[in-house]
C-alpha cells in the first residue's frame, strides 16, 4: 500500500477526531478544519519521502495540534495557555494512547456533532456538515449522496461554518433543557452517518464499516448523556442489528448480497444480543412506537430469525404499516412493498410501488426499479422485469451493482 493510499484511508477515520480536538482548542470549526487540512498536506508531502510513521494517526493528530498552538501563539495567547496547550499536544503524539484519552476524544466528537446539528443551521446544512466533519466525506461525495450539484454542497458548508463562527457557538454539550429539542436532529444525523457506512454512496465499496463504528460510538456516548431517552436506545438497537450482518453482506466478487441470501452463521451474535438488550430498554422506557423503535423492531425480526424462511413477515408488514402512517417516506414505502409482497404475493407489492411511480425524489433512485424488477420476476412477468433491471442498472452508481442488475436483466430474456 502506497503512502498516498494509507493517508487517504487514515483520513477517513481520523479526520473527525482531529477536527473535534482542534475545535476544543481554537473554538472555531472552520479554523479547526483548515488546521486539520494543513496536517493532511504535510503528511502528503513528507510520508512519500520519509516513509509512513509507526503511529500515523498520532502523527496526524500531533501535527495538527502543533499548528493550532502556533496559531494561538501568533494570537498573543498568555504564557500559561501556551504551556497547557503544549502539554496537551505532547499527550496526543504519545505512541500509546490510554483509555482516558479515548474518553476525551469521544467527548470531543459528541460536542462536535451537537455543533454540527446546531439549530442555527438548516437541516440540509446540519447533515452536510456532519458528513464532512464526522463522516470524513469529501464535498463531491456529499453532493453525490444528496443528488445535488457539488457547488450547492460547497456553499452549504461554507455558510454553515460561517454561521457557527459568527455566532461564536460554544464547544460544549447543550444544557438539559435544550437537549431534548436538539436530540431529534442529532439522532437523525448519526443514523445518516451510519447509513453512509452501511451502504456507501462514495466509490465502489459497498460498505464502510469505520463510519458505522463512528456512528455506534456516538450513539453510545449520547446514551451516557441522556440515559432515559428511548429513541437513543432504539437507534442503538437498530444500528447494532444492521451492523451484525457486515460479514455476510459482501460476496466473493465484492458485490452486495441480498438479506435473504446471506449466510446467517456469519452474523455477529454479540451485536444482535446488544441490539436485543437496547430494544428491551426501549420497552422499559415506554418508547415502542418511536420512529427508530419501529425500525429497530423490524430489524430485530430479521436478526433473530434462525432462517430466512422463518422470518415473521406478517409482523414486519404490520410494523411498516405503522411506520408509514407515522412518518410517510418514499423509501420506507419501497421496503413496505417488499414486506407486503412476502405476505400477500408480488402483486400486492407492485401495487404499492405503482403509487411511487411519479414520486420526484425517486426519479433517479435505482432501488425503485430494482425492487420492481424483483417483484415482476416473482410474478412471472419476465420481459417487464428485464426492462426494470435495465433501468436500475442505468441509475446505479457502483460498477458491481450495474453488473449484477444487467446480469439479472439478461436472465429474464431467457428464464429457465
C-alpha positions as CSV (number, residue, x, y, z in Angstrom):
1,X,0.0,0.0,0.0
2,X,1.4,3.4,-1.0
3,X,1.8,6.3,1.4
4,X,-0.9,8.2,-0.5
5,X,-3.4,5.4,-0.2
6,X,-2.6,5.0,3.5
7,X,-3.2,8.7,4.0
8,X,-6.5,8.6,2.2
9,X,-7.8,5.7,4.3
10,X,-6.5,7.1,7.5
11,X,-8.0,10.5,6.8
12,X,-11.5,9.0,6.6
13,X,-11.2,7.6,10.2
14,X,-9.0,10.2,11.9
15,X,-10.2,13.5,10.5
16,X,-13.3,13.7,12.8
17,X,-11.2,13.1,15.9
18,X,-8.6,15.7,14.8
19,X,-11.2,18.3,13.9
20,X,-13.0,17.7,17.2
21,X,-9.8,18.0,19.2
22,X,-8.8,21.2,17.4
23,X,-12.2,22.7,17.8
24,X,-11.8,22.3,21.6
25,X,-8.6,24.3,21.3
26,X,-9.4,27.0,18.8
27,X,-13.2,27.2,19.4
28,X,-13.9,27.6,15.7
29,X,-15.0,24.7,13.5
30,X,-13.8,26.4,10.2
31,X,-10.4,27.1,11.6
32,X,-10.1,23.6,13.1
33,X,-10.9,22.1,9.7
34,X,-8.3,24.3,8.0
35,X,-5.6,23.2,10.5
36,X,-6.5,19.6,10.1
37,X,-6.2,20.0,6.3
38,X,-2.8,21.6,6.8
39,X,-1.7,18.5,8.7
40,X,-3.0,16.3,5.9
41,X,-1.0,18.3,3.3
42,X,2.1,17.9,5.5
43,X,1.6,14.1,5.5
44,X,1.1,14.1,1.7
45,X,4.4,15.9,1.4
46,X,6.5,14.1,4.0
47,X,5.3,10.4,4.1
48,X,6.1,9.5,0.5
49,X,9.6,10.9,1.1
50,X,10.3,9.8,4.6
51,X,8.0,6.8,5.0
52,X,4.8,6.2,6.9
53,X,5.3,6.8,10.6
54,X,4.9,4.0,13.1
55,X,1.8,5.5,14.5
56,X,0.3,7.5,11.6
57,X,-2.9,8.5,13.4
58,X,-0.9,10.0,16.3
59,X,1.4,11.8,13.8
60,X,-1.5,13.5,12.1
61,X,-3.0,14.5,15.5
62,X,0.3,15.8,16.7
63,X,1.0,17.8,13.6
64,X,-2.5,19.4,13.7
65,X,-2.2,20.2,17.4
66,X,1.2,21.9,16.9
67,X,-0.3,24.0,14.1
68,X,-3.1,25.0,16.5
69,X,-0.6,26.0,19.1
70,X,1.4,28.1,16.6
71,X,-1.9,29.8,15.6
72,X,-2.8,30.6,19.2
73,X,0.7,31.9,19.9
74,X,0.5,34.2,17.0
75,X,-2.7,35.5,18.5
76,X,-0.8,36.6,21.7
77,X,-2.2,33.8,23.9
78,X,-0.9,34.1,27.5
79,X,2.1,32.1,28.5
80,X,0.1,29.8,30.8
81,X,-2.1,28.8,28.0
82,X,1.0,28.0,25.9
83,X,2.2,25.5,28.5
84,X,-1.2,23.9,28.8
85,X,-1.6,23.5,25.1
86,X,2.0,22.2,24.7
87,X,1.4,19.6,27.4
88,X,-1.9,18.5,25.7
89,X,-0.2,18.3,22.3
90,X,2.5,16.1,23.8
91,X,-0.1,13.7,25.1
92,X,-1.6,13.3,21.6
93,X,1.7,12.5,20.0
94,X,2.5,9.8,22.6
95,X,2.5,6.4,20.7
96,X,0.3,4.6,23.1
97,X,-3.0,6.4,23.8
98,X,-4.7,5.3,27.0
99,X,-8.4,4.8,27.9
100,X,-8.7,8.3,29.4
101,X,-7.5,9.8,26.1
102,X,-10.1,7.8,24.2
103,X,-12.8,9.3,26.5
104,X,-11.5,12.8,25.8
105,X,-11.7,12.2,22.1
106,X,-15.1,10.6,22.4
107,X,-16.5,13.6,24.3
108,X,-15.0,16.0,21.7
109,X,-16.7,14.0,18.9
110,X,-20.0,14.3,20.7
111,X,-19.6,18.0,21.2
112,X,-18.7,18.3,17.5
113,X,-21.9,16.5,16.4
114,X,-24.0,18.8,18.6
115,X,-22.3,21.8,17.0
116,X,-22.9,20.3,13.5
117,X,-26.6,19.9,14.4
118,X,-27.0,23.3,15.9
119,X,-30.5,24.8,15.4
120,X,-28.9,27.9,13.8
121,X,-28.3,25.7,10.7
122,X,-30.8,24.3,8.3
123,X,-31.4,20.5,8.3
124,X,-29.7,20.2,5.0
125,X,-26.6,22.1,6.3
126,X,-26.6,20.0,9.5
127,X,-26.4,16.8,7.6
128,X,-23.8,18.1,5.1
129,X,-21.6,19.5,7.8
130,X,-21.8,16.3,9.9
131,X,-20.9,14.1,7.0
132,X,-18.0,16.4,6.2
133,X,-16.7,16.8,9.7
134,X,-17.6,13.4,11.3
135,X,-18.1,11.2,8.3
136,X,-14.9,12.3,6.5
137,X,-16.7,12.6,3.2
138,X,-15.5,15.0,0.5
139,X,-17.7,17.7,-0.8
140,X,-18.1,15.7,-4.1
141,X,-19.2,12.6,-2.2
142,X,-21.7,14.5,-0.1
143,X,-23.1,16.0,-3.3
144,X,-23.5,12.5,-4.8
145,X,-25.3,11.3,-1.6
146,X,-27.8,14.2,-1.9
147,X,-28.0,14.0,-5.7
148,X,-27.4,17.8,-5.9
149,X,-24.6,19.8,-7.7
150,X,-21.2,19.9,-5.9
151,X,-21.2,23.7,-5.7
152,X,-24.5,23.6,-3.8
153,X,-23.0,21.5,-1.1
154,X,-19.8,23.6,-1.1
155,X,-22.0,26.7,-0.5
156,X,-23.9,25.0,2.3
157,X,-20.7,24.0,4.1
158,X,-19.2,27.5,3.8
159,X,-22.4,29.2,5.1
160,X,-22.8,26.7,7.9
161,X,-19.2,27.2,9.2
162,X,-19.5,30.9,8.9
163,X,-22.8,30.9,10.8
164,X,-21.3,28.9,13.6
165,X,-18.2,31.2,13.7
166,X,-20.2,34.4,13.6
167,X,-22.5,33.2,16.4
168,X,-19.5,32.1,18.5
169,X,-21.3,28.8,19.2
170,X,-19.6,27.3,22.4
171,X,-17.9,24.0,22.1
172,X,-20.0,22.2,24.8
173,X,-23.0,20.0,25.2
174,X,-26.3,21.7,25.4
175,X,-28.0,22.2,28.8
176,X,-30.6,19.7,29.9
177,X,-33.5,22.0,28.9
178,X,-32.1,22.2,25.3
179,X,-31.0,18.7,24.9
180,X,-34.4,17.2,24.1
181,X,-35.1,19.9,21.5
182,X,-31.9,19.1,19.6
183,X,-31.8,15.4,20.1
184,X,-34.0,14.6,17.1
185,X,-31.6,16.3,14.7
186,X,-28.6,14.6,16.3
187,X,-30.2,11.2,16.1
188,X,-31.1,11.7,12.5
189,X,-27.6,12.8,11.6
190,X,-26.0,9.9,13.5
191,X,-28.2,7.5,11.6
192,X,-27.3,9.1,8.3
193,X,-23.6,8.7,9.1
194,X,-24.3,5.1,9.9
195,X,-26.2,4.6,6.6
196,X,-23.3,6.1,4.7
197,X,-21.2,3.4,6.1
198,X,-23.8,0.6,5.8
199,X,-24.5,1.4,2.1
200,X,-21.7,3.7,1.0
201,X,-22.6,6.3,-1.7
202,X,-18.9,7.0,-2.5
203,X,-16.7,4.8,-4.6
204,X,-17.3,1.1,-5.4
205,X,-17.1,-0.1,-1.8
206,X,-20.5,-1.5,-0.7
207,X,-19.8,-0.7,3.0
208,X,-17.5,1.5,5.0
209,X,-17.5,-0.2,8.5
210,X,-15.4,2.6,10.1
211,X,-18.3,5.1,9.6
212,X,-20.7,2.6,11.2
213,X,-18.3,2.2,14.1
214,X,-18.2,6.0,14.5
215,X,-22.0,6.2,14.5
216,X,-22.3,3.5,17.0
217,X,-19.7,5.1,19.3
218,X,-21.5,8.5,19.0
219,X,-24.8,6.7,19.8
220,X,-23.3,5.1,22.9
221,X,-21.9,8.5,24.1
222,X,-25.3,10.0,23.6
223,X,-26.9,7.3,25.7
224,X,-24.5,8.3,28.5
225,X,-25.6,11.9,28.2
226,X,-29.3,11.2,28.1
227,X,-29.9,7.7,29.6
228,X,-33.7,8.0,29.8
229,X,-34.5,8.8,26.2
230,X,-36.0,5.6,24.5
231,X,-35.2,6.8,20.9
232,X,-31.4,6.9,21.7
233,X,-31.6,3.2,22.7
234,X,-33.8,2.5,19.8
235,X,-31.3,3.9,17.3
236,X,-28.5,2.0,19.0
237,X,-30.6,-1.2,18.7
238,X,-31.2,-0.5,15.0
239,X,-27.5,0.1,14.3
240,X,-26.4,-3.0,16.3
241,X,-28.8,-5.2,14.3
242,X,-27.8,-3.7,11.0
243,X,-24.0,-3.9,11.7
244,X,-24.3,-7.5,12.8
245,X,-24.6,-8.5,9.1
246,X,-21.4,-6.9,7.8
247,X,-19.5,-10.2,7.4
248,X,-22.2,-11.7,5.2
249,X,-23.2,-8.6,3.1
250,X,-20.3,-8.8,0.6
251,X,-20.0,-11.6,-2.0
252,X,-16.7,-13.1,-3.4
253,X,-16.6,-10.5,-6.2
254,X,-17.3,-7.6,-3.9
255,X,-21.0,-7.4,-4.7
256,X,-23.8,-6.8,-2.2
257,X,-25.5,-10.0,-1.1
258,X,-29.3,-9.6,-0.5
259,X,-30.6,-10.2,3.0
260,X,-32.4,-13.4,2.3
261,X,-29.3,-14.9,0.6
262,X,-26.9,-14.1,3.4
263,X,-25.1,-16.8,5.4
264,X,-26.6,-16.2,8.8
265,X,-23.8,-18.2,10.5
266,X,-21.6,-15.2,9.8
267,X,-23.9,-12.8,11.6
268,X,-22.4,-11.2,14.7
269,X,-24.4,-12.7,17.6
270,X,-22.9,-10.4,20.2
271,X,-24.1,-7.4,18.2
272,X,-27.6,-8.9,17.9
273,X,-27.6,-9.6,21.7
274,X,-26.7,-5.9,22.3
275,X,-29.5,-4.9,20.0
276,X,-32.0,-7.0,21.8
277,X,-30.8,-5.5,25.1
278,X,-31.2,-2.0,23.8
279,X,-34.7,-2.8,22.4
280,X,-35.7,-4.2,25.9
281,X,-34.5,-0.8,27.4
282,X,-36.8,1.0,24.9
283,X,-39.7,-1.1,26.0
284,X,-38.9,-0.3,29.7
285,X,-38.9,3.4,28.9
286,X,-42.2,3.1,27.0
287,X,-40.9,4.2,23.6
288,X,-42.1,1.3,21.5
289,X,-43.8,3.4,18.8
290,X,-41.0,5.9,18.1
291,X,-39.5,6.1,14.6
292,X,-36.3,4.3,15.5
293,X,-38.1,1.9,17.8
294,X,-40.3,0.7,14.9
295,X,-37.3,0.3,12.6
296,X,-35.4,-1.5,15.3
297,X,-38.3,-3.9,15.8
298,X,-38.3,-4.6,12.1
299,X,-34.6,-5.2,12.1
300,X,-35.0,-7.5,15.1
301,X,-37.4,-9.7,13.2
302,X,-34.7,-10.3,10.6
303,X,-31.8,-10.6,13.1
304,X,-33.5,-13.1,15.4
305,X,-35.0,-15.4,12.7
306,X,-32.9,-18.6,12.5
307,X,-33.5,-18.8,8.8
308,X,-34.9,-16.6,6.1
309,X,-37.9,-18.8,5.7
310,X,-38.6,-18.4,9.4
311,X,-38.8,-14.6,9.2
312,X,-42.0,-13.2,10.6
313,X,-43.0,-11.2,7.5
314,X,-46.5,-10.7,8.9
315,X,-45.2,-8.7,11.8
316,X,-42.7,-6.8,9.6
317,X,-45.5,-5.8,7.2
318,X,-47.6,-4.6,10.1
319,X,-44.7,-2.6,11.6
320,X,-44.1,-1.0,8.2
321,X,-47.8,0.0,8.0
322,X,-47.5,1.8,11.4
323,X,-44.2,3.4,10.4
324,X,-45.5,4.7,7.1
325,X,-48.6,6.1,8.9
326,X,-46.4,7.8,11.4
327,X,-43.8,9.2,9.0
328,X,-44.6,8.8,5.3
329,X,-41.4,8.4,3.3
330,X,-41.0,7.1,-0.2
331,X,-38.0,4.8,0.6
332,X,-39.9,3.3,3.5
333,X,-42.8,2.6,1.1
334,X,-40.4,0.6,-1.0
335,X,-39.5,-1.6,1.9
336,X,-43.2,-1.8,2.8
337,X,-43.9,-3.0,-0.7
338,X,-41.3,-5.8,-0.2
339,X,-42.8,-6.9,3.1
340,X,-46.4,-6.9,1.7
341,X,-45.1,-9.0,-1.3
342,X,-43.7,-11.5,1.1
343,X,-47.0,-11.8,2.9
344,X,-49.6,-11.3,0.2
345,X,-47.8,-12.0,-3.0
346,X,-45.8,-9.9,-5.6
347,X,-48.9,-8.2,-7.0
348,X,-49.6,-6.6,-3.5
349,X,-46.1,-5.2,-3.5
350,X,-46.3,-4.0,-7.1
351,X,-49.5,-2.1,-6.2
352,X,-47.6,-0.1,-3.6
353,X,-44.7,0.5,-6.0
354,X,-47.2,1.8,-8.6
355,X,-48.1,4.6,-6.2
356,X,-44.5,5.7,-6.2
357,X,-44.1,5.9,-10.0
358,X,-44.4,9.7,-10.1
359,X,-42.5,10.5,-6.8
360,X,-39.9,13.1,-7.8
361,X,-37.4,12.1,-5.1
362,X,-37.2,8.6,-6.5
363,X,-36.8,9.6,-10.1
364,X,-33.1,8.7,-10.1
365,X,-33.2,6.1,-7.2
366,X,-32.0,2.8,-8.7
367,X,-33.6,0.6,-6.0
368,X,-37.1,1.5,-7.1
369,X,-36.8,-0.2,-10.5
370,X,-34.6,-2.9,-8.9
371,X,-37.3,-3.9,-6.4
372,X,-39.9,-3.6,-9.1
373,X,-37.9,-5.9,-11.3
374,X,-37.6,-8.4,-8.5
375,X,-41.3,-8.4,-7.9
376,X,-42.1,-8.6,-11.6
377,X,-39.8,-11.6,-11.9
378,X,-41.6,-13.3,-9.0
379,X,-44.9,-12.6,-10.7
380,X,-43.7,-14.3,-13.9
381,X,-43.6,-11.1,-15.9
382,X,-40.1,-11.6,-17.3
383,X,-40.0,-9.1,-20.1
384,X,-41.2,-6.3,-17.8
385,X,-38.7,-7.4,-15.2
386,X,-35.8,-7.2,-17.7
387,X,-36.7,-3.7,-18.6
388,X,-36.9,-2.7,-14.9
389,X,-33.5,-4.2,-14.2
390,X,-32.0,-2.4,-17.2
391,X,-33.4,0.9,-15.8
392,X,-32.0,0.1,-12.4
393,X,-28.6,-0.6,-13.9
394,X,-28.7,2.8,-15.7
395,X,-29.3,4.6,-12.4
396,X,-26.8,2.6,-10.3
397,X,-23.7,4.4,-9.2
398,X,-21.5,1.4,-8.5
399,X,-20.0,-0.8,-11.2
400,X,-20.6,-4.0,-9.3
401,X,-24.3,-3.1,-8.8
402,X,-24.6,-2.3,-12.5
403,X,-23.1,-5.7,-13.4
404,X,-25.4,-7.6,-11.1
405,X,-28.5,-5.8,-12.4
406,X,-27.6,-6.2,-16.1
407,X,-27.0,-10.0,-15.4
408,X,-30.5,-10.2,-13.9
409,X,-31.9,-8.4,-16.9
410,X,-30.3,-10.8,-19.3
411,X,-31.5,-13.8,-17.4
412,X,-35.1,-12.5,-17.8
413,X,-34.7,-12.7,-21.6
414,X,-34.4,-16.5,-21.4
415,X,-35.7,-17.5,-18.0
416,X,-35.3,-21.2,-17.0
